[in-house]
Amino acid sequence: MPELPEVEAARRAIEEHCLGKKIVKSIIADDSKVVDGVSHKDFEASLNGKTIVAAHRKGKNMWLQLNSPPFPSFQFGMTGAIYIKGVAVTKYKRSSVKDTDEWPSKYSKFFVELNDGLEVSFTDKRRFARVRLLDNPVAVPPISELGPDALLEPMAVDEFHKLLSKKNLGIKALLLDQGFISGIGNWVADEVLYQAKIHPLQSASSMSIEVCGTLLNCINEVIQFAVQVDADCGSFPRQWLFHYRWGKKPGKVKGKKIEFINAGGRTTAYVPELQKLRGAQAAKEASKPQKSSAKNTKNSKKGVGSDDNDDDEPEREEDAKTRKSKVIGGKKAARGTNAPVKAKPKKSPNVADDDSNDDNDGDDGDEDPKKNGNKKLTARSMPKGSYKDDSGIEFKKDTGKNSARKRKPVESDDDKNYDGNQKNGKETKAQKAPKEKVDTSQTRRLTRKKV
């Protein structure tokens, strides 16, 4: 998703191809969720006839300076992207509009045609972006609330350490705080912490000036290099964590395992072998009782999703497993098999179980269906050799002496009252009605038809 390097690449493309040109036509989407604070008609009227004189950026926000206010500003959000027809502008995950797609795209929120025929569009597939028309963008939120720009306003080591020493929260969460430093998003934060060998949950206030200096150098190097190649991820060094953090399950970088935890409300990729908690946090972590790896993996998924809703993060292995059929007695559950009375309620496969439910994991269907009194055989799962008498009641095959005593009715797909009685432990109205008793002494002599 767009972070400082991607937004800077868009700004440079506008600066290179659009400055000094007049807007002769504009189309603003009638979408009040994205186009904020002004009607699309008023927005269009404010653009027509204006000349683009500059393109500015701070953090993950960009605005166009026209020859007179107001100015259009763009908060890229999750999938915001600038496109210039006929010009290659960096494309990134989930924002790509192909050359063969309609133009302007159906996802376009801001479209202008310039006097030389050049056309510019701002698209947003997921509608988390914001397009505004402002007299002075730097004087009002969100730009007025941003911290120093990570590229344009680099900090000195002493200043950086002094600021961190006052922050008693995890370093990953602090880097994502746009009020502290602007432009760093999820992938940049993971990259710089990996290169600096700092655990994402390490308390910012516990970091020495030497560690702060290492982190600051990594921030500058990663951002400057990404901007230098116009955010073209194919040009990023192969040893960067960036190339290995997007898989469906944790991979490896330079032979070392990548794991995912939650830090700052975001799914966070890190390498435990290199990025270890230090100081008092390390001692506190070591004193905690060890949990099973399955529980740790589940806990790492909790709380994911703030800021830009980072749902392009990798799907973990346990997420895929929850989609598979549950196993009963070592085999997949039969299609018609009923759940036990105390079965857990179904959950979305993308939501991790709470620790309180961990002890119950795997209880469903662990017992042999033939020994579990709460489980019933349906018509579809009825074993071969079962029979149905003339009254329509189905029985299991005789197994020898006193077999009539052992016979149990086998649920059919249509037997709703019986099924409800087994599941809920309550009699239905239909079951309270007197039923005709079957003479078991004559049952053996009834004509039986094989199912």
KEKE-409255 format. One record per residue: x, y, z of N, C-alpha, C in turn. Coordinates in steps of 0.02 Angstrom, whole numbers, padded with zeros to 5 digits, always signed. Example, Ala and Ser with C-alpha at 12.3 -4.5 7.8 and 13.67 -1.06 7.14 Angstrom:
! KEKE-409255
+00660-00284+00390+00615-00225+00390+00660-00165+00390 +00642-00112+00354+00684-00053+00357+00645+00002+00394 
! end
This chain:
! KEKE-409255
+00042-00059+00000+00000+00000+00000+00044+00062+00000 +00017+00119-00019+00058+00179-00027+00086+00205+00039 +00151+00210+00042+00185+00242+00099+00227+00299+00070 +00271+00327+00108+00308+00385+00084+00341+00374+00016 +00375+00319+00003+00408+00312-00063+00358+00312-00121 +00300+00279-00112+00251+00276-00166+00219+00344-00179 +00204+00380-00125+00173+00447-00134+00224+00496-00164 +00286+00490-00144+00338+00533-00173+00348+00518-00247 +00342+00455-00267+00347+00438-00338+00291+00471-00377 +00231+00472-00349+00174+00504-00382+00185+00580-00387 +00211+00610-00334+00224+00682-00334+00275+00700-00389 +00327+00660-00394+00379+00674-00444+00352+00667-00515 +00307+00619-00525+00277+00610-00592+00235+00671-00611 +00197+00697-00563+00158+00758-00576+00204+00817-00590 +00257+00822-00550+00304+00878-00557+00338+00876-00626 +00354+00816-00649+00390+00809-00713+00345+00821-00773 +00281+00802-00770+00239+00802-00830+00183+00854-00830 +00167+00883-00773+00106+00924-00771+00116+00998-00754 +00173+01017-00729+00182+01086-00708+00177+01135-00766 +00145+01192-00753+00137+01244-00804+00081+01231-00853 +00043+01178-00844-00011+01161-00890-00079+01178-00859 -00126+01198-00903-00192+01221-00880-00243+01163-00881 -00286+01163-00832-00339+01114-00828-00398+01137-00871 -00415+01098-00923-00469+01117-00967-00533+01077-00955 -00526+01022-00919-00584+00980-00904-00571+00943-00839 -00623+00934-00798-00615+00896-00736-00678+00855-00724 -00668+00796-00695-00723+00752-00675-00709+00728-00605 -00750+00748-00557-00742+00727-00487-00799+00679-00471 -00782+00623-00440-00832+00571-00425-00883+00597-00374 -00944+00577-00384-00997+00593-00336-00995+00541-00281 -00944+00545-00239-00931+00496-00186-00911+00534-00123 -00959+00546-00080-00946+00588-00021-00901+00554+00030 -00892+00488+00024-00847+00454+00070-00774+00472+00055 -00758+00478-00009-00689+00493-00030-00680+00568-00041 -00726+00599-00077-00722+00672-00089-00752+00707-00029 -00710+00736+00012-00728+00759+00079-00741+00833+00082 -00801+00852+00105-00815+00921+00123-00837+00966+00067 -00846+00941+00007-00866+00983-00049-00903+00940-00100 -00952+00969-00133-00988+00932-00185-00944+00923-00246 -00958+00871-00284-00916+00858-00343-00924+00914-00395 -00982+00945-00398-00993+01000-00446-00952+01062-00427 -00952+01080-00363-00912+01137-00340-00837+01124-00349 -00818+01062-00337-00748+01042-00345-00726+01053-00418 -00766+01029-00465-00750+01036-00536-00745+01110-00556 -00792+01150-00531-00792+01221-00549-00730+01257-00523 -00703+01234-00467-00644+01265-00438-00579+01247-00474 -00581+01194-00514-00521+01171-00549-00515+01198-00620 -00572+01202-00655-00571+01219-00726-00539+01288-00738 -00492+01290-00786-00458+01352-00803-00397+01367-00761 -00384+01327-00708-00326+01339-00665-00264+01306-00694 -00205+01332-00674-00141+01305-00696-00105+01271-00638 -00076+01214-00650-00038+01178-00598+00032+01208-00595 +00050+01235-00536+00115+01269-00530+00165+01229-00487 +00140+01181-00445+00186+01142-00403+00149+01081-00376 +00188+01031-00356+00161+00971-00322+00199+00962-00258 +00163+00955-00201+00195+00951-00135+00174+00886-00101 +00215+00865-00052+00201+00806-00013+00226+00814+00058 +00188+00787+00105+00213+00779+00174+00185+00713+00200 +00231+00671+00224+00209+00605+00246+00177+00568+00188 +00118+00542+00199+00081+00504+00147+00026+00546+00116 +00034+00613+00118-00014+00660+00089+00019+00700+00034 -00020+00716-00018+00005+00756-00074-00047+00808-00092 -00025+00867-00115-00072+00917-00140-00042+00954-00199 -00087+00978-00242-00067+01015-00302-00077+01090-00289 -00024+01128-00301-00030+01201-00295-00050+01229-00363 -00107+01263-00365-00131+01295-00427-00113+01368-00426 -00127+01403-00480-00109+01474-00483-00151+01517-00436 -00204+01488-00408-00243+01522-00356-00280+01469-00315 -00292+01482-00250-00328+01433-00209-00401+01430-00229 -00435+01376-00208-00413+01319-00166-00374+01267-00206 -00341+01222-00167-00297+01172-00196-00323+01102-00181 -00320+01056-00230-00339+00987-00216-00285+00950-00177 -00306+00913-00125-00258+00874-00085-00280+00801-00084 -00232+00756-00075-00244+00684-00080-00213+00648-00020 -00255+00615+00018-00231+00571+00071-00240+00500+00044 -00185+00466+00029-00187+00406-00012-00222+00347+00021 -00222+00345+00087-00257+00290+00122-00227+00223+00105 -00270+00176+00087-00249+00107+00077-00232+00090+00005 -00271+00117-00042-00260+00099-00112-00261+00159-00159 -00251+00219-00133-00250+00277-00175-00190+00276-00222 -00199+00299-00284-00144+00297-00333-00154+00351-00386 -00098+00380-00407-00099+00429-00462-00081+00394-00528 -00121+00409-00580-00106+00383-00647-00104+00440-00696 -00055+00439-00740-00050+00487-00795-00051+00447-00860 -00100+00461-00902-00109+00421-00962-00047+00425-01007 -00020+00366-01023+00039+00363-01065+00104+00370-01028 +00102+00378-00962+00162+00386-00922+00165+00330-00870 +00224+00299-00862+00232+00245-00813+00241+00276-00744 +00192+00265-00701+00197+00285-00631+00197+00222-00589 +00235+00222-00535+00241+00162-00494+00174+00132-00477 +00168+00066-00487+00107+00029-00469+00123-00014-00408 +00076-00022-00364+00087-00062-00305+00025-00102-00289 +00031-00145-00239-00020-00195-00225-00090-00166-00224 -00135-00199-00260-00207-00188-00259-00229-00120-00285 -00182-00079-00309-00203-00015-00337-00196-00013-00413 -00169-00067-00441-00150-00066-00511-00211-00061-00557 -00208-00013-00603-00257-00007-00657-00220-00022-00721 -00241-00074-00757-00206-00096-00817-00218-00047-00874 -00170-00048-00921-00176-00004-00980-00236-00022-01022 -00257-00084-01018-00314-00107-01057-00382-00091-01024 -00380-00068-00962-00443-00051-00926-00473+00013-00954 -00536+00024-00939-00570+00085-00961-00534+00146-00934 -00539+00201-00970-00506+00263-00949-00554+00322-00959 -00564+00363-00908-00538+00353-00840-00569+00292-00806 -00533+00264-00760-00555+00203-00726-00620+00215-00689 -00659+00162-00680-00720+00166-00641-00705+00181-00568 -00642+00172-00548-00621+00187-00480-00594+00258-00473 -00595+00296-00527-00568+00364-00525-00610+00409-00481 -00577+00447-00438-00611+00495-00394-00595+00567-00414 -00540+00576-00451-00517+00642-00473-00487+00634-00542 -00514+00669-00591-00488+00664-00659-00483+00734-00689 -00425+00749-00720-00418+00813-00754-00385+00802-00821 -00405+00842-00870-00373+00844-00935-00337+00911-00942 -00274+00909-00964-00234+00970-00970-00235+00996-01041 -00213+01057-01050-00220+01090-01115-00178+01059-01170 -00129+01017-01154-00090+00982-01205-00117+00912-01219 -00176+00896-01189-00206+00831-01199-00188+00779-01147 -00139+00794-01103-00120+00747-01050-00177+00738-01000 -00187+00677-00977-00242+00663-00931-00215+00631-00867 -00240+00655-00810-00217+00632-00744-00277+00608-00704 -00268+00551-00670-00322+00523-00629-00296+00500-00562 -00336+00511-00510-00323+00482-00444-00376+00430-00432 -00355+00367-00423-00403+00312-00414-00399+00285-00343 -00453+00253-00322-00454+00221-00256-00505+00164-00257 -00480+00103-00262-00524+00045-00266-00561+00032-00200 -00527+00042-00144-00556+00022-00080-00591+00079-00043 -00586+00140-00067-00621+00198-00040-00599+00217+00031 -00535+00206+00046-00508+00230+00110-00471+00296+00101 -00461+00317+00040-00426+00380+00026-00473+00439+00040 -00444+00499+00042-00483+00561+00050-00456+00613+00001 -00502+00643-00037-00484+00697-00083-00519+00760-00058 -00481+00813-00047-00509+00874-00018-00492+00935-00061 -00528+00988-00053-00515+01052-00086-00503+01103-00031 -00440+01126-00023-00420+01166+00035-00385+01230+00013 -00399+01284+00048-00365+01347+00034-00291+01345+00054 -00277+01312+00111-00207+01307+00134-00198+01238+00166 -00181+01187+00128-00178+01119+00154-00133+01109+00214 -00077+01146+00218-00031+01135+00274-00057+01163+00339 -00109+01205+00337-00133+01238+00397-00191+01201+00431 -00216+01148+00399-00274+01112+00426-00258+01037+00428 -00295+00999+00470-00285+00927+00471-00304+00896+00404 -00273+00841+00386-00226+00803+00427-00154+00827+00423 -00137+00868+00374-00067+00886+00363-00039+00927+00421 -00080+00970+00450-00056+01012+00506-00038+00971+00568 -00064+00910+00572-00052+00868+00631+00005+00819+00622 +00037+00819+00564+00091+00772+00550+00156+00791+00584 +00195+00740+00602+00262+00751+00629+00311+00765+00572 +00375+00770+00588+00426+00784+00537+00424+00731+00482 +00432+00753+00420+00433+00707+00363+00497+00665+00365 +00489+00599+00359+00546+00553+00366+00599+00563+00313 +00581+00592+00255+00629+00605+00202+00654+00677+00203 +00608+00724+00209+00625+00795+00201+00650+00828+00265 +00634+00799+00323+00654+00829+00386+00688+00778+00432 +00746+00753+00411+00780+00702+00451+00802+00730+00519 +00798+00688+00571+00817+00709+00639+00890+00694+00652 +00918+00730+00699+00984+00714+00725+00977+00658+00776 +01031+00620+00787+01028+00562+00832+01010+00584+00903 +01039+00639+00927+01025+00662+00996+00951+00680+01003 +00925+00714+00954+00854+00734+00956+00809+00672+00954 +00827+00625+00911+00788+00563+00903+00787+00524+00969 +00846+00516+01000+00850+00479+01064+00811+00514+01119 +00814+00580+01120+00778+00618+01171+00703+00608+01165 +00678+00608+01103+00607+00598+01092+00586+00527+01111 +00627+00477+01093+00610+00408+01108+00611+00394+01183 +00655+00427+01219+00661+00414+01291+00598+00435+01330 +00556+00475+01298+00494+00498+01331+00434+00455+01312 +00445+00406+01268+00389+00366+01242+00392+00295+01270 +00344+00281+01315+00343+00215+01346+00294+00169+01308 +00310+00156+01245+00271+00110+01205+00317+00076+01155 +00291+00023+01123+00331-00015+01077+00355+00027+01019 +00416+00013+00996+00447+00054+00943+00408+00049+00878 +00380-00009+00861+00341-00014+00799+00280+00032+00801 +00244+00032+00857+00186+00076+00864+00206+00149+00858 +00264+00167+00885+00286+00237+00882+00304+00257+00810 +00336+00213+00773+00354+00228+00704+00292+00237+00660 +00238+00202+00676+00176+00208+00638+00136+00270+00656 +00154+00303+00711+00119+00363+00733+00140+00421+00688 +00094+00443+00644+00110+00496+00597+00121+00564+00631 +00098+00570+00693+00110+00631+00731+00181+00634+00759 +00214+00576+00763+00283+00573+00787+00332+00582+00729 +00323+00542+00677+00363+00548+00616+00317+00528+00558 +00315+00566+00506+00265+00554+00453+00296+00520+00392 +00258+00475+00363+00279+00441+00302+00294+00367+00311 +00307+00345+00372+00323+00274+00384+00258+00235+00394 +00250+00184+00352+00193+00139+00357+00216+00070+00379 +00174+00020+00366+00186-00046+00393+00248-00080+00364 +00254-00081+00298+00312-00117+00270+00377-00082+00284 +00377-00014+00283+00439+00023+00297+00460+00011+00370 +00412+00013+00416+00428+00002+00487+00458-00068+00497 +00427-00119+00467+00455-00187+00474+00525-00191+00444 +00536-00158+00389+00601-00161+00355+00656-00130+00397 +00643-00070+00423+00696-00035+00460+00710-00070+00527 +00660-00098+00558+00671-00134+00621+00709-00199+00609 +00695-00232+00553+00732-00292+00535+00805-00275+00522 +00817-00223+00484+00886-00205+00469+00924-00180+00530 +00888-00149+00577+00920-00124+00638+00923-00178+00692 +00893-00237+00679+00891-00293+00727+00858-00273+00793 +00801-00241+00786+00763-00219+00846+00695-00254+00846 +00676-00280+00903+00611-00314+00910+00556-00261+00904 +00502-00276+00867+00448-00227+00858+00415-00205+00923 +00417-00247+00975+00384-00230+01039+00433-00199+01089 +00496-00190+01070+00544-00159+01116+00521-00089+01135 +00520-00074+01199+00498-00009+01222+00545+00045+01196 +00516+00098+01168+00557+00152+01140+00600+00185+01193 +00574+00192+01253+00611+00227+01307+00670+00186+01332 +00672+00121+01317+00726+00079+01341+00786+00076+01294 +00781+00109+01237+00833+00103+01186+00890+00152+01198 +00951+00127+01196+01010+00169+01207+01021+00216+01148 +01064+00265+01156+01077+00312+01102+01111+00277+01043 +01151+00224+01057+01182+00187+01002+01129+00151+00961 +01082+00120+00994+01028+00084+00959+00985+00133+00920 +00971+00191+00951+00932+00243+00916+00969+00267+00853 +01034+00273+00858+01073+00294+00799+01070+00243+00743 +01073+00179+00761+01068+00126+00711+01000+00128+00677 +00947+00135+00717+00879+00137+00690+00870+00197+00644 +00894+00255+00664+00887+00315+00624+00923+00308+00557 +00982+00277+00558+01019+00265+00496+00980+00219+00449 +00949+00168+00477+00910+00121+00437+00849+00154+00406 +00816+00198+00445+00758+00235+00418+00779+00277+00358 +00834+00314+00367+00857+00357+00312+00877+00317+00251 +00914+00262+00261+00938+00222+00205+00881+00189+00166 +00834+00159+00202+00778+00124+00169+00735+00173+00129 +00717+00228+00160+00673+00276+00126+00708+00309+00068 +00770+00329+00077+00806+00362+00023+00816+00315-00037 +00831+00252-00023+00840+00205-00079+00774+00192-00115 +00719+00182-00077+00654+00169-00107+00632+00228-00150 +00646+00289-00127+00627+00349-00165+00671+00354-00227 +00734+00337-00221+00781+00341-00277+00759+00298-00336 +00729+00240-00321+00707+00195-00375+00632+00204-00390 +00603+00261-00369+00533+00277-00380+00486+00223-00354 +00505+00196-00295+00463+00146-00261+00452+00083-00302 +00495+00069-00350+00490+00008-00390+00519-00049-00348 +00473-00090-00320+00495-00141-00272+00539-00194-00306 +00534-00201-00371+00578-00248-00406+00651-00227-00404 +00663-00164-00388+00731-00139-00384+00758-00138-00312 +00716-00157-00264+00740-00160-00195+00792-00216-00188 +00842-00207-00144+00892-00259-00134+00860-00325-00114 +00885-00381-00140+00856-00446-00128+00860-00468-00055 +00906-00437-00017+00912-00457+00054+00862-00421+00099 +00821-00378+00070+00771-00343+00110+00715-00391+00132 +00690-00380+00191+00633-00419+00216+00572-00410+00171 +00567-00353+00139+00510-00336+00097+00490-00393+00050 +00539-00426+00021+00525-00477-00031+00497-00542-00002 +00499-00551+00064+00481-00615+00094+00424-00611+00144 +00395-00551+00152+00345-00542+00205+00273-00548+00180 +00261-00561+00116+00194-00559+00089+00163-00627+00077 +00197-00681+00093+00173-00748+00077+00111-00767+00117 +00080-00824+00097+00021-00849+00131+00039-00876+00200 +00101-00895+00210+00123-00917+00276+00195-00894+00285 +00219-00892+00348+00287-00866+00360+00339-00901+00318 +00383-00861+00288+00438-00888+00248+00504-00878+00284 +00557-00873+00245+00624-00863+00273+00660-00808+00234 +00702-00771+00269+00745-00723+00237+00817-00739+00257 +00859-00750+00207+00929-00769+00219+00933-00830+00265 +00885-00877+00256+00885-00939+00294+00856-00934+00363 +00833-00875+00383+00805-00866+00450+00729-00857+00447 +00694-00889+00492+00621-00892+00490+00590-00825+00506 +00538-00808+00467+00498-00748+00479+00436-00768+00518 +00419-00730+00569+00357-00743+00606+00316-00679+00607 +00252-00686+00626+00206-00630+00627+00177-00621+00697 +00177-00559+00720+00145-00542+00783+00104-00478+00772 +00069-00458+00823+00033-00395+00820+00073-00342+00857 +00086-00287+00824+00122-00231+00856+00093-00166+00830 +00072-00124+00875+00041-00060+00856-00024-00070+00818 -00059-00126+00832-00122-00138+00798-00114-00163+00727 -00054-00182+00707-00042-00204+00638-00007-00272+00638 -00022-00311+00587+00014-00374+00577+00086-00357+00561 +00132-00386+00598+00202-00367+00595+00247-00426+00580 +00287-00421+00528+00335-00472+00510+00402-00457+00543 +00432-00508+00574+00498-00498+00605+00534-00565+00606 +00599-00563+00621+00641-00622+00623+00665-00633+00695 +00634-00679+00731+00650-00687+00803+00724-00702+00816 +00757-00736+00770+00827-00753+00780+00872-00691+00783 +00850-00638+00748+00890-00577+00746+00861-00521+00789 +00796-00518+00794+00762-00463+00828+00736-00488+00896 +00777-00478+00946+00762-00503+01014+00746-00446+01061 +00700-00458+01108+00687-00409+01160+00749-00404+01204 +00763-00344+01229+00823-00333+01269+00806-00299+01335 +00854-00304+01382+00847-00272+01447+00792-00303+01490 +00756-00261+01526+00704-00285+01572+00649-00323+01536 +00635-00304+01474+00583-00339+01436+00603-00410+01421 +00667-00421+01407+00691-00489+01393+00684-00533+01455 +00702-00505+01515+00696-00543+01577+00623-00559+01593 +00579-00510+01581+00508-00520+01593+00479-00573+01547 +00501-00572+01484+00477-00622+01436+00501-00691+01454 +00564-00696+01478+00592-00761+01496+00557-00791+01557 +00530-00748+01601+00497-00773+01661+00426-00798+01648 +00399-00783+01589+00331-00804+01573+00330-00879+01558 +00277-00914+01578+00272-00985+01561+00267-00994+01486 +00299-01046+01462+00299-01059+01390+00230-01083+01367 +00207-01056+01314+00143-01077+01285+00156-01118+01223 +00105-01156+01204+00111-01196+01143+00117-01150+01083 +00151-01173+01032+00160-01132+00972+00094-01115+00939 +00045-01161+00946-00020-01148+00915-00053-01088+00948 -00049-01085+01016-00079-01028+01051-00043-00964+01035 +00024-00967+01031+00060-00906+01015+00042-00880+00947 +00032-00925+00900+00014-00904+00833-00054-00872+00832 -00101-00901+00871-00168-00872+00874-00166-00803+00906 -00127-00797+00960-00124-00732+00994-00095-00678+00949 -00050-00697+00905-00018-00648+00861-00067-00618+00812 -00124-00651+00802-00172-00627+00753-00221-00577+00784 -00226-00575+00852-00276-00534+00884-00261-00460+00874 -00313-00421+00867-00306-00349+00864-00281-00322+00799 -00275-00365+00749-00247-00341+00686-00296-00293+00652 -00269-00241+00623-00310-00199+00580-00327-00132+00608 -00282-00084+00607-00298-00015+00620-00263+00026+00567 -00262+00091+00576-00228+00134+00528-00258+00125+00460 -00222+00095+00413-00247+00088+00345-00278+00020+00331 -00297-00017+00384-00328-00083+00375-00285-00128+00331 -00231-00150+00360-00181-00184+00321-00202-00256+00306 -00257-00267+00266-00280-00334+00253-00245-00367+00196 -00190-00335+00170-00152-00370+00119-00096-00411+00151 -00096-00415+00217-00044-00454+00250-00054-00528+00240 +00000-00568+00250-00004-00639+00234-00054-00677+00276 -00085-00724+00245-00131-00768+00280-00089-00821+00314 -00101-00830+00380-00062-00878+00416-00086-00949+00406 -00045-00997+00426-00059-01067+00414-00122-01089+00451 -00133-01063+00513-00191-01086+00550-00256-01061+00518 -00253-01004+00482-00313-00980+00448-00335-01029+00395 -00286-01056+00358-00303-01103+00306-00330-01168+00335 -00302-01189+00393-00323-01252+00423-00395-01249+00446 -00418-01191+00472-00486-01186+00497-00537-01193+00442 -00515-01185+00379-00562-01193+00324-00572-01265+00305 -00528-01309+00327-00532-01379+00308-00585-01414+00350 -00608-01472+00328-00658-01510+00364-00629-01535+00430 -00671-01535+00483-00649-01562+00546-00644-01638+00541 -00601-01667+00580-00589-01738+00577-00626-01773+00633 -00661-01827+00616-00696-01866+00666-00671-01938+00661 -00641-01963+00716-00616-02031+00717-00564-02044+00664 -00524-01992+00647-00470-02000+00598-00493-01993+00527 -00559-01981+00514-00585-01972+00447-00623-01908+00443 -00633-01880+00383-00672-01819+00375-00743-01832+00394 -00776-01781+00423-00844-01788+00447-00890-01803+00388 -00937-01850+00399-00987-01864+00348-01032-01804+00339 -01058-01796+00281-01096-01735+00264-01155-01725+00310 -01187-01780+00329-01247-01772+00370-01236-01780+00443 -01175-01788+00466-01163-01801+00537-01179-01740+00579 -01214-01751+00634-01232-01696+00679-01177-01682+00728 -01171-01620+00749-01121-01600+00798-01143-01623+00867 -01097-01633+00915-01117-01651+00983-01154-01594+01016 -01186-01610+01073-01230-01562+01106-01193-01499+01126 -01130-01506+01149-01093-01448+01174-01044-01422+01122 -01062-01428+01059-01016-01405+01006-01006-01330+01011 -00945-01308+00996-00930-01237+00998-00966-01202+00941 -00986-01138+00951-01017-01101+00896-00967-01089+00842 -00992-01087+00779-00948-01076+00723-00920-01006+00723 -00858-00999+00703-00826-00933+00698-00801-00922+00628 -00790-00858+00614-00760-00842+00549-00690-00871+00547 -00670-00902+00492-00604-00932+00488-00548-00883+00493 -00562-00817+00486-00509-00766+00489-00501-00737+00559 -00542-00761+00607-00538-00735+00675-00508-00788+00719 -00455-00770+00756-00423-00819+00798-00464-00833+00860 -00459-00895+00887-00494-00913+00948-00463-00877+01007 -00503-00862+01058-00477-00836+01120-00441-00891+01157 -00396-00872+01203-00361-00922+01242-00408-00964+01283 -00465-00934+01303-00513-00970+01345-00543-01029+01308 -00540-01028+01242-00568-01082+01203-00516-01132+01180 -00452-01119+01196-00400-01163+01171-00406-01233+01199 -00429-01239+01262-00434-01304+01292-00487-01347+01259 -00533-01315+01224-00587-01352+01192-00571-01369+01120 -00515-01343+01094-00498-01356+01024-00490-01430+01013 -00522-01455+00961-00514-01525+00943-00562-01571+00979 -00606-01545+01023-00653-01588+01057-00705-01616+01010 -00722-01577+00959-00775-01597+00915-00755-01659+00876 -00792-01714+00888-00782-01773+00847-00722-01814+00864 -00694-01806+00924-00636-01846+00942-00655-01918+00958 -00718-01928+00981-00739-01994+01001-00764-02034+00942 -00767-02101+00950-00794-02144+00899-00869-02131+00895 -00896-02118+00836-00968-02103+00830-01011-02159+00856 -00987-02222+00852-01028-02278+00876-01032-02279+00952 -00982-02249+00987-00982-02250+01060-01011-02187+01089 -01018-02136+01051-01042-02072+01076-01118-02070+01071 -01149-02069+01129-01222-02071+01131-01255-02010+01102 -01219-01954+01101-01248-01892+01076-01247-01887+01000 -01210-01932+00967-01204-01928+00895-01249-01979+00862 -01277-01961+00805-01325-02003+00771-01302-02016+00700 -01322-02071+00674-01308-02086+00604-01366-02062+00562 -01350-02025+00511-01403-02002+00465-01413-02054+00411 -01463-02041+00368-01477-02088+00314-01417-02094+00268 -01381-02037+00259-01325-02039+00213-01266-02076+00243 -01258-02071+00309-01200-02103+00340-01218-02171+00370 -01281-02197+00358-01304-02259+00386-01262-02317+00359 -01238-02360+00402-01196-02416+00379-01235-02464+00335 -01196-02499+00292-01228-02549+00250-01259-02604+00293 -01314-02631+00269-01347-02684+00306-01402-02659+00350 -01418-02592+00350-01474-02565+00389-01538-02578+00350 -01594-02581+00387-01658-02598+00356-01712-02549+00375 -01766-02548+00336-01824-02507+00350-01886-02553+00349 -01927-02549+00404-01986-02593+00405-02044-02558+00370 -02102-02591+00372-02160-02565+00337-02185-02500+00366 -02171-02488+00430-02195-02427+00461-02152-02367+00443 -02098-02380+00408-02055-02325+00387-01998-02312+00434 -01993-02350+00489-01939-02339+00538-01879-02381+00517 -01820-02352+00519-01760-02387+00498-01724-02416+00558 -01696-02476+00550-01661-02511+00603-01593-02534+00578 -01547-02543+00626-01483-02573+00609-01492-02648+00599 -01444-02678+00565-01447-02749+00552-01443-02789+00616 -01482-02844+00620-01479-02888+00679-01407-02911+00691 -01386-02910+00753-01318-02933+00768-01317-02996+00811 -01374-03028+00817-01373-03090+00856-01427-03091+00908 -01414-03125+00962-01462-03134+01016-01483-03067+01046 -01549-03063+01061-01578-03002+01091-01565-02940+01047 -01557-02950+00982-01542-02892+00940-01599-02843+00938 -01660-02866+00947-01717-02821+00946-01711-02769+01000 -01682-02789+01058-01673-02744+01113-01621-02689+01098 -01574-02706+01053-01519-02659+01040-01534-02612+00982 -01590-02625+00949-01604-02584+00890-01616-02512+00909 -01586-02468+00870-01597-02396+00880-01621-02366+00815 -01673-02324+00819-01696-02292+00757-01639-02250+00727 -01632-02253+00662-01580-02214+00628-01612-02153+00596 -01584-02094+00612-01615-02031+00589-01613-02026+00513 -01668-02008+00485-01670-01993+00414-01665-01918+00405 -01652-01896+00344-01645-01824+00331-01709-01786+00344 -01766-01822+00341-01830-01787+00348-01855-01787+00420 -01819-01821+00465-01844-01828+00533-01827-01767+00574 -01862-01712+00564-01845-01648+00596-01857-01650+00671 -01914-01680+00694-01930-01680+00765-01880-01721+00804 -01860-01778+00777-01811-01820+00811-01744-01785+00816 -01726-01753+00761-01663-01716+00760-01662-01660+00811 -01717-01622+00815-01720-01568+00863-01717-01593+00934 -01748-01652+00948-01747-01680+01015-01677-01699+01035 -01638-01727+00989-01570-01747+01004-01525-01686+01017 -01535-01634+00976-01492-01576+00982-01508-01534+01043 -01570-01522+01056-01589-01474+01108-01608-01506+01174 -01617-01572+01175-01636-01605+01237-01707-01589+01256 -01749-01566+01211-01818-01548+01226-01865-01585+01179 -01925-01599+01203-01975-01630+01160-02011-01577+01121 -02024-01592+01059-02064-01546+01019-02137-01565+01026 -02180-01521+01002-02252-01535+01006-02269-01598+00969 -02237-01608+00912-02252-01667+00872-02234-01731+00909 -02182-01727+00952-02160-01787+00987-02203-01802+01048 -02238-01752+01074-02280-01763+01132-02342-01803+01114 -02360-01805+01049-02418-01843+01027-02404-01917+01038 -02454-01955+01059-02444-02027+01071-02423-02061+01007 -02376-02107+01013-02352-02144+00956-02373-02217+00961 -02387-02246+00904-02407-02316+00903-02348-02359+00920 -02357-02403+00970-02303-02447+00991-02293-02503+00940 -02230-02519+00928-02214-02573+00882-02202-02636+00922 -02239-02689+00903-02231-02753+00937-02165-02784+00915 -02115-02782+00961-02048-02807+00943-02048-02881+00930 -02095-02917+00957-02097-02989+00945-02115-03005+00873 -02153-02957+00841-02172-02969+00772-02125-02933+00723 -02080-02893+00750-02037-02853+00706-01994-02896+00660 -01969-02953+00688-01926-02996+00647-01962-03025+00587 -02029-03033+00595-02066-03065+00542-02089-03014+00488 -02077-02949+00501-02098-02900+00451-02054-02905+00389 -02086-02890+00334-02048-02891+00270-02001-02832+00270 -01936-02846+00264-01886-02793+00267-01859-02780+00198 -01848-02716+00185-01820-02696+00122-01752-02665+00133 -01706-02688+00096-01638-02661+00104-01634-02591+00077 -01600-02542+00115-01594-02473+00094-01542-02468+00039 
! end
